Amino acid sequence: MLGLPDAATLFRLALLSSVLVALVAIALLDRPRGRWGRVLRARFVLGVPWGTLVSVVLILAVYLLVQGGWGHWYRPVTIPFRAWSYFYPLGMATAAFSHSGAGHLIGNLVGTLVLAPIAEYAWGHYPRKRGVQTFTSPLTNPYVRALVVFPAAVVGVGLFTALFAIGPVIGFSGVVFAFAGFALVRYPITTVVAVTAGNGLRTLYGALQQPTLSASAGPSYSSPWWADIAIQGHAIGLLTGLLLGVWLARTRGDDRPSAARVAVGVALFGVAQSLWAVYWYRGGETYVLYRAAGVALVVALATLVAATVATSDRPLLPTPDDPKAVRAVPRWQVGATVLLLCTAALAGPAVPVNLTTTSSGDLPGGSDPIEVRGYEVTYAEDVPNGMVSVIDVEAFGETTQVNTSGVIVRNRERGIWMTAVSKGRLDFDGERGVLVGGVGWRETVRVQRRGWNAIGGGTVYKVFLAYGDRNVTAYTSPPVRADPVVAGRNVTVEAAPEGFRLNVSLGNRSATGPVPAVNETASIGGLEFANVEGRVYAINGATRVRVARQETYE
């Protein structure tokens, strides 16, 4: 007997049915009579944006085959495919086409599918310049334009954004922003509508993936949402697309949208895509957001782009009557030059940063690191960040000289130095897996934290690393004294070679003993200690005071 589908399946079927009914109803009401197809076929071979599809296949191939997403869809290898250094060509070549996970990949694929066809439509598979005939040269061949030129431009922009992003970046979003910049020059309002459509597609995907979602209030660990945005890489991609779009429009002499449409389109896009989220990392998992300055920059960019696109070809200054005089610069080239200078100003700081590599000295930390095929994994606290503190640039009270704490991964051959798991994240989770690897292989180093909270004091903890048959204690924190004083005695929690212990001191005398196991007791230094389900009490006659609690994790 066949069982009834579960609730999640019914919700998915209902959602898909509603979308299908809506599309059919709109088609019947609008009755395009083939107009949409004619419009697409006028620019695309058979009405299909082949360049976009080739780009999507490329991104999927890198994720599935290079990063190992085929067998590990939600957990691909990422560390070796970031843009770490100019001395590590593999990372620079793959960074723009790799992704940190399935959600990151889907987000950029949706952005590509809604924005790249607009850019490809503006470019066109067929040459549009008067007097040029199709198939007379490679650049006029629609198949070459669709299957070679457009994908090649996509790869070129991807490499550019990786080379000039302040690393170690990963993801196709820089190219997605280039698509948007290119499209904004010719179809500003359509581009904004496409961004909204992309948000709708992402919502639809999320609803199909999780038809129902339950949540409740509780503790969580996360950095500010704006601290996860590669704002510099996005800005470089957008400016690159804008410059290419302006060049194409001026070369062809196409009709251009009004300044108002361009300004509104760029401003709305910048706000919707959080280009105003200009922030700085202060170290210690602390960030600062310059929101007002960011919004001002978006408005200034919208004004500049509108002026560049909509202004005429007339010279900025009157041309002298002397025929031998040099012709004055057209007005639109002034705006294009400013955009080019802005791109250079954003890209320039990446050059000295990406020219660095890791040092040959010992890694920080109190133990020998775990080694896996060229990778070194250890744990340290309050040590200089090897990828940030190479060059110090002070501005607005901030500095690139920052310290970091957490699980450190280094690979000298690849120029990799990163905090793979922050101290705060490990404190919250208790256990994490650090995935290292390369093309065709992956290995996981397990990280575990265990500790005790001394009441009124702090936390004593140890961090362990495990790989294969090797287990090491990578870090041991200093002892911490509990606030309560019982019978004149102070109680200090210490990390021991095996587990944790209590140190009971009275004057110049002290005694130590292991923390009793759960639901057991121990006598140390004249006090009785009882472990009640992870809570340790010091007992003296009728006095019973809690002095420590075992650390718990989410």
N, C-alpha and C positions, 0 to 999 in steps of 0.2 A: 504494500500500500504506500503510495506516494504521500510524503508529508507536506504540509503547507509551508510556503516560504516564510522566513523569519521577518521580523519587523523592519530590519535594516534593508533587506531586499525589496520589500514593499515600498519603502520610502524612496529608494533609488528608482524603481519603476515609475512611481508617481511623478518624480522630478523629471525624468527623461520624457515621459508622456506629455507633461505640461509644456516642456520646451518644444517638442515636436509639433504639438497642436498650435502653439504660438507662431512658429515659423510658417506652417501651412496657412494659418489664418491671415498673416501679414502678406504672404505671397498672393493669396486670392483677393485680398482687399486692394493691394497696390497694383496688381496685374501689370508687371513690368513689360510683358510681351517681348521678352528677349532683349530689352534695352540694357540690362545689367551685363548680359553676356557680350553684347556688341561693344560696350565700353571697355570691358576687360580684354577682349580680343584685339582691340585697337592698340593696346600697349603690350600685351603678353602673348607669347606663342600658345595658341589654343586656349587663351584666357587664363592660363595658370602661371603664378609667380614662381617659376622654376628655381631662380636664384635663392629665394627664401627657403624652399624645400631642401635644396642642396646644403644650405647653411645649417638647417635643423638636423639633417642626417649627420653632418660633421660633428656637431655638438654631442649628439647621442652616441656616436661612435667613440668619441674620446671618453665619455662617461662610462659606457658599458664595457669597452675593450681595454682602454689604457688604464683607467682608474679602478677597474674590477667591479663596476656597478652591475654587471650581468649576474654575478653570483651573490653580490652584497648590495642590493638596490638602495638600502637606507644607510649604508656605512661604507662608502668608497674610500680608497686611499687618497689622501689629500696633501700630506706634508711634502712629498717630493715634487708635486706639480704646481707649486706656488712660485711666484716671481721673486726668488730670494736675492739673486745677485747676477750681474752681467757675467760673472765667472761661472755661472751654472746655466748653460744654454737650454737644457731640457726644461727647466722651470720657466724660463722666459718664453719658450716656444709653446708651452701647454697651458700656462696660467689663464689666459683669456678664454680658453675653451674647456677648462675643467671646472668642477663645482664641488662644494663642500658637502652636499647631500641631495636627497631627492627633492626636498622642498625648494632648495636653491635652484636646482635644475629646472623644475617645472615653472617656477616664477620667470626665469629668463627665457624659457621656450615660449611661454605665453606672450611675453613682451616682444619676442622676435616675430611671432605669428601675427600680431596685430599691428606692429610698426614697420617691420621690414617690407611687407607688400606695398605700403604707401611709398616708401623710399624707392622701391623697385619700379613702381608705377611711374613715379616722377622721372626715373632714369629711362625706362622703357626698353623693351626688347627690340624695337624697331627704331632706326635713326629718324629724328624728326627735323633735322636741319634741311632747309630748302636746297634742292639740287642734289641731294645725296640719295643714292639708290641702294636698296637692300642687296646683300650678297656681293657687293663690289670689293669688299675688303674684310679682313677679320673683324674689325670694329663695327662694321655695318651688318655682319651676319647675325641674325637674331638668336641663333642657337649659341654662338660664341658669347654674345652679350649676356644671355641668360645663364648659361651653364659654366662659363669660364670667367668673364670679366666681373660680374657682380659678386660671385663667391670669392674671387681673388681680392676684390676690394674689401670684402668682409674680413678675410684673413689678414690683410694688410693693416686694417684699422685695429684688429685684435692684437696683433703684434705691437703696434704703436702704443696702445693703451697699457700693455704689460711692460714695455720698455720704459715708459715715462710715468708710471704710477709709483708712488712711494710705497714699496712693498712691505710685506709679502702678500700681494693681492691674489685672488682667485675668483674666477667667474666671468661670464659673458656680458655682464651688465654694462660695462664700458661701451661695447659695440651696440647694445640695445639703445643706449643714450645717443650714440652716433646716428642710428636709424632715426631716432626722434628729431635730432637736430637737422638732419637732411630733409626730413618731411616737413618740419615746421617752416622752413623757408618757402615752400610752395603751397602747402595745405595746412596752415596753422590750426584752424578750428577742427578740421578732420582729424588731425593728430591728437588733439585733446580728447575728442570723442573716442578715438581708438584706445587711448589710455584708460578711459572709463570702461570701455568694452573689455579691456584686459583685466581690470579689477573684477568685472562681472564673471569672466571665464574662470578666474582663480577662485571666486566664491563658489561657482558651480562645481569645480573640481573638488573643493573642500567638502561641499555638501554630499557629493557622490562617494567620497572617500570615507567620511564620517557623517552619516545621515543624522545621527543624534549625538549630542555631546553633553556629558554631565560634568559639572565643576562645582567645587566648594571652596570657601575661603580657607587659606592655610599658608604656611610659610613657603617661600620660594626664593630661588637665587637667580638673579639675572642682572646683566648690565643694562644701562639705559638703551632704549631702542635705537636712538640716534647714534650711539657709539658703535653700532654694528654696520653703519653705512660707509662704504668706500667713497666718501664725498669727492675726494680729489680725482679718483679714477672716473667717476661719473661725470664730473665737470669737464675733464679732458675729452672724454668721448663725445659729450654734447657739443663742445666747441669745435671738435674735428668735423662732426656732421654738419654743423652750421656753416663752416668754411667751405666744405665740399658742395653744400647746397647753394651757397651764394655763387661759387665759381660756375656751377652748372647753369644756374638761372641767367647769369650775365653772359656766359658763352653762347647760349642759345637765343637769348633775347626774348624769353617767354614772358607772357603776361605775369605780373607779380601781384600778390595780394597787397591790400592797403596797409599802411603803417599801423593803423588801429588794430587790424586783425592779427598782424604779426606780434605786436606788443602784448595783446591780450592772450594770444596762444602761448607765447614763450613764458609769460608771467604765470598763467594757470598751470602750465606744465611744470615749471620750476617749483611752485608751491605744492602741487599734487605729488611730485616725486621727491619732496624734502630736500631740494638743492639748497635750501636756506639753513640746513642743519650743520653749520660750521662748528666743529668742536676740537678740543685738544685733550690729549691724554696726559695726566699729571703724574701717573705712577700710583702704585698701591691701589689699583682698581678704582681710581678717582678720575672723573672726567668733568670738563666745563664746556657748556654750550653757549656760543655767541649768537643768540637767536636774532636780536635786532640787526646786528651787522649782516647776518646771513640774508634776511629779508631785503635789506637795502641792496645787497649785491644782486639778488634776483631781479629787482626792479630796474637796476642800472643795466643789467644784461638785456632785459626785454627792450628797453629804450634803445640801446646800441644796435641790437639786431634789427629792430624795426627801421631805424635810420639807415642802416646798411642796405637792407632789402628794398625799401621803398624809394630811396633817394634817386635822383636822376643821374645821367652820365655827364652832366655839365661839369666843367672844371670848378674846383673850389674857389679859385681866383681867376679873374679875367685873363684870357690868353693875349699876350702882346701881339701887336699888329706885325711885328717883325717875323717873317716866315722862318727865319733861322732860329728863332727862340724855341726853347724846349716847351713842349705842350704841358700845360698844368695838369696836375693829378685830378682825375674825376672824383666827385664827391663820395661815391660808394666805396672807392678804394681806400679812402681814409678810414671808414668804419671797418672794412675788412682787415686793414693793417692793425687797427686796435684789437680786433678779435684775435688776430695772429699773435700779437704781443701778449695778450692775456693767456693764450694757450702756452706760449713759451714760458711765461712767468709761472704757470702751474706745473709745467713739465720739467723745468730747469732744476728745481731742488731734488728731483728724483735721481739725477745723474750721479752726484757724489755719494748719495745714500746707496744706490744700487752698484756702485763700484767697490763697496766694501766686501769683506769676507770674514769668516770666523778666525779667531786667533788659534795659535797652536798650543797654547798653555793648557793646564789642567782645568777641568770644569769646576765651578764652585760646588761646595757640598762636603759633607763629612765622610763620604765613603766612595769607593770606586764605582763608577757608573756601570749600568747594565749596557752591554755592547751587543748590537744586532746588525751584522753586515754593514758596518760603517757608521751606524747610528750609535750615539751615546745618550743614555737616559739617566738622569739623576734628579734629586730634589734639593732646593736651596731656598733661603729666604733673605730678602733685602740685599740682593746682589744687582750690579749694573746690568741692564738689559743689553745684551750684546748686539742687537740689531737697531737699537734706537740711540744709544749713547755714543756712537762713533763720532758724530759731528754735533756740536752744540750750537744751537741757534736760539738766542733769547729774544723774545718779543712779547709785549703786553703782559709782562710778569710771568710768562711761561718759559719752559726750557725743554730741550730734548733729552737732557740728562736725567733719566728716571731709573728707579730701581724696580725690581720685580721679585715676586715670590711664587714658588710653585714647582711643578714638574718641568724640568728643562730638557729639551731635546736638541742635540747638536750632531751635525754631519759635516765634517770639514771638507770632504770632497765635493759636496753639493752646496757648500756655503750656507748651511741651515743653522740657525740658532733661534729657538722659540720657546716661549712658555706654553707648553701644550695643555696643562691643566693649572689654573691659578690656585693659590692657597685658599681663597674664599670658596671656590667651587669644590675643592676636595674636602674642605671643612663641612660643606653642606651635604655632599653626597657620600663621603666616607670611602667609596671605592670608584675607580675609573679605569678604563682601558685606554692606553696610548697606542694608536695604530701607526706603525711605520711600514715602509715598503718601497716599491718601485714598479717599473713596468713588468707585470706578470707575477709579482709576489707581494705578500703582506704578512706581517707578524704583529702580535699584540703583547705589550708589556703591561702587566697588571700593577696598579697602584692602590695601596690601602692605607688608610689613616685610622689609628686607634688612640684613644686618650681618655683622660679624666678631668672633670671640671672641679677645681678646688673652690669651695663655697666662699664667695666674696673676694677671691683672688683672680685666678685666670685658669688657663687650660694647659695641662701637660699632655704631650702627645708624641707619637712616633709615626714615621712614614716608612712603609715597606714597599719594595719593588720586587716583582717576581717575573721571571721569564725562563721557560723550560724548567730545568732542575736547579736553577739558581734563585735564591731568596736573600735579599740584603736589607738591612735597616739603613735607609738612606738619610734619615734625619731624626734627631732626638732633641726635643725642646728642653729648656732649662726648668729646674724645679719651681713649684709655685706653692706659697704658703696660704693656707686657708685662714679666713678672718677669725673664726671662733677660737677662743682660748678655753680649754677644758682642764680644770684642776691645776691652773697655772701652767699648763703645757701647750706648746704650739705644735700644730700638725702641718707637715709639708708633704705634698704629693710629688714623687720623683719617678722618672723613667729609669727602669733597671734593665740590665742586659736581657733578662727574661721577664717580660711583663712590666708591672708597675709596683711601687712600694710606698709605704708610709714612713715618714721620719718624724718621731715624737721627741721634742727637745724641752728640757727644763734646765734653765741656766746654761751651764757649760756642758751638760750631759745630754746625750741623745741616743736613741735606739731606733733601729729600722726593722721593717718586716714587710713581706709581700701583702698587697691588698687582698683581703680574704675573698674567696670565690663566692658566687651568688648563694645566698641563704646560709652562709657559714660565718664563723666568728674567729677572731685572732686577738691575742694579747700582745701589745707592743708598748714598751716604755711606761708601764703602769696604767694604761688605759685598755679597755676592751673595745674592739671594733667589730661591728656587725654589718654585713653586706645584705641589704634587703632589696632584692630585684634591681641591682645596679646603683643603689643609694647607700653610701657608707656613713654609719653613725658612730660617733665616739661616745662611749658609755663609762660613767664614773658614779657608781652607786645609783642614786635615783636620777642623776643627770644624763640626759640623752640628747646629743647635738649632732646634726648632720654636718659633715665636713667635706664630703666629696660626692660627685655624681658621675657615673660613667657617661661618656660622650655618646650622643645618639645622632643618627643621620637620617636624611629623607630618602 
